[in-house]
Amino acid sequence: MAQALRPNTAGGLFATDGKPHPRQDVLLAATLVLGITSFITAMFHHLHLLSSWTGLIGLLTGAYGQWISETTRERFGLIIGLGAAGIGFFLGMAHGGLFGGVVD
């Protein structure tokens, strides 16, 4: 029961096991940046190329990050980034898609 009273001071911000996880941290940061970019640019119809591509890449990096993640903190951040990337990707697809939309 003494473990419950002692705070965990070892490790970094995302590593709750006290070990460094540089690959997972880079994938987490990339997924968050791509997801936020995709989500924000999806609000503008003329930026559908940027939102759909950043959303797609964010979904792929987030999925790989989930596959190799080792801690709950990493997974939590990846889920936030994946959600933002997914919303941005689907809105970008609805506004014109990956290749510029339908040619009339």
VENSULSUL-V870766 format. One record per backbone hydrogen bond with DSSP energy under -0.5 kcal/mol. CO is the residue of the C=O (numbers start at 1). NH is the residue of the N-H. Records with the same first field share a line. If there is no record, write none. Layout:
CO: NH + NH
This chain:
1: 4 + 5
2: 5 + 6
7: 9
14: 16
15: 18
21: 25
22: 26
23: 27
24: 28
25: 29
26: 30
27: 31
28: 32
29: 33
30: 34
31: 35
32: 36
33: 37
34: 38
35: 39
36: 40
37: 41
38: 42
40: 43
41: 44
43: 45
44: 47
45: 48
47: 51
48: 52
49: 53
50: 54
51: 55
52: 56
53: 57
54: 58
55: 59
56: 60
57: 61
58: 62
59: 63
60: 64
61: 65
62: 66
63: 67
64: 68
65: 69
71: 75
72: 76
73: 77
74: 78
75: 79
76: 80
77: 81
78: 82
79: 83
80: 84
81: 85
82: 86
83: 87
84: 88
85: 89
86: 90
87: 91
88: 92
89: 93
90: 94
91: 95
92: 96 + 97
93: 96
96: 101
97: 100
102: 104
